[in-house]
Amino acid sequence: MKRAAVPLILIAVVLLVLGVTAEAQQPTKIPRIGYLGASRSANSERMEAFRQGLRELGYVEGKNIVVEYRYAEGKADGGRELAAELARLKVDVIVTTGPTVTRAAKEATVTIPIVMTK
């Protein structure tokens, strides 16, 4: 009986260790930023400054952060559809570049933080 119990205990210990190891190796969630601008061309300098700021903080797009860029490009709805899309994507924060797209973001979500830039 003693010999039969040893393999069962060994298997249980191995399974326990594998379970802990697998749990410890779960990938961390990569932050996702929604960037909602009024126009791509009007925001090129601002967007580059935004990217530079991320790099200075150690964030590299495609490596340890994802940025979802959306631009209203003069649409009459002021980016409402785009803001709603970012909310559906469940980004961690929405960065906006003006009052019209900020209003659209505020209408799209009450749970995702919104950061407005000048």
matplotlib code that plots the C-alpha trace (Angstrom):
import matplotlib.pyplot as plt

x = [0.0, 2.8, 4.3, 1.0, 0.5, 4.0, 3.2, -0.2, 1.4, 4.1, 1.5, -0.5, 2.6, 3.6, 0.1, 0.1, 3.5, 2.4, -0.8, 1.1, 3.7, 1.0, -0.8, 2.4, 3.1, -0.2, 0.6, 0.0, -2.7, -1.3, -2.8, -4.9, -5.4, -8.1, -6.9, -9.8, -8.8, -10.8, -8.4, -5.3, -3.5, -4.3, -3.0, 0.3, 2.6, 0.4, 0.3, 4.1, 4.4, 2.0, 4.0, 7.3, 5.7, 4.7, 8.3, 9.8, 7.6, 8.8, 5.8, 6.5, 3.5, 3.1, 5.4, 3.9, 1.0, -1.6, -3.0, -6.3, -6.3, -9.6, -10.2, -13.5, -12.1, -14.9, -17.8, -21.0, -21.5, -18.3, -16.9, -19.8, -19.5, -15.7, -16.1, -18.7, -16.3, -13.5, -15.9, -16.9, -13.2, -13.0, -9.8, -8.3, -8.4, -9.6, -7.4, -9.2, -7.9, -10.7, -14.1, -16.2, -14.6, -14.4, -18.1, -18.6, -16.4, -18.3, -21.6, -20.1, -19.0, -19.2, -16.7, -13.7, -11.5, -11.2, -8.2, -8.6, -5.6, -5.4]
y = [0.0, 2.4, 2.0, 2.7, 5.9, 7.3, 7.6, 9.2, 11.7, 12.4, 13.0, 15.3, 17.3, 17.6, 18.6, 21.2, 22.6, 22.7, 24.5, 27.1, 27.5, 27.9, 30.4, 32.4, 32.6, 34.1, 37.1, 40.5, 42.6, 45.0, 48.5, 49.8, 53.5, 54.9, 58.0, 60.0, 63.0, 65.4, 65.2, 63.1, 66.0, 68.6, 66.4, 65.1, 67.1, 66.4, 62.7, 62.6, 64.3, 61.8, 58.9, 60.5, 60.9, 57.2, 56.2, 58.3, 56.4, 53.1, 52.3, 51.1, 50.7, 47.1, 45.8, 46.7, 49.0, 49.2, 52.5, 52.4, 55.6, 57.0, 60.3, 62.0, 63.7, 66.3, 63.9, 65.6, 63.3, 64.6, 61.1, 59.6, 56.3, 56.2, 57.0, 54.2, 51.8, 52.6, 52.0, 48.6, 47.8, 48.4, 50.5, 51.5, 55.2, 57.5, 60.5, 63.2, 66.2, 68.7, 69.6, 67.9, 64.5, 64.9, 65.4, 62.3, 60.2, 61.5, 60.3, 56.9, 55.9, 56.7, 54.0, 54.6, 57.6, 60.4, 62.6, 65.8, 67.4, 71.0]
z = [0.0, 0.8, -2.6, -4.4, -2.4, -3.4, -7.1, -6.4, -4.1, -6.6, -9.4, -7.1, -6.3, -10.0, -11.0, -8.2, -9.3, -13.0, -12.1, -10.1, -12.9, -15.5, -13.4, -12.8, -16.6, -17.6, -19.8, -18.3, -19.9, -22.5, -22.0, -24.8, -25.5, -27.7, -29.6, -31.0, -33.1, -35.2, -38.2, -38.9, -40.7, -38.0, -35.3, -36.8, -34.5, -31.5, -32.3, -32.5, -29.2, -27.7, -29.1, -27.8, -24.3, -24.3, -25.3, -22.5, -20.1, -21.5, -23.7, -27.2, -29.6, -30.6, -27.9, -24.5, -25.4, -28.2, -29.5, -31.4, -33.6, -34.9, -36.7, -37.3, -40.5, -40.6, -40.2, -39.2, -36.2, -34.6, -34.2, -32.3, -34.2, -33.6, -29.9, -29.6, -31.4, -28.9, -26.1, -27.6, -27.9, -24.1, -24.3, -20.9, -21.6, -24.5, -25.4, -27.4, -29.3, -29.1, -27.8, -30.5, -30.2, -26.4, -26.3, -28.5, -26.2, -23.1, -24.8, -25.6, -22.2, -18.5, -17.4, -19.5, -18.4, -21.0, -21.3, -23.4, -25.0, -26.3]

ax = plt.figure().add_subplot(projection="3d")
ax.plot(x, y, z, "-o")
ax.set_aspect("equal")
plt.show()
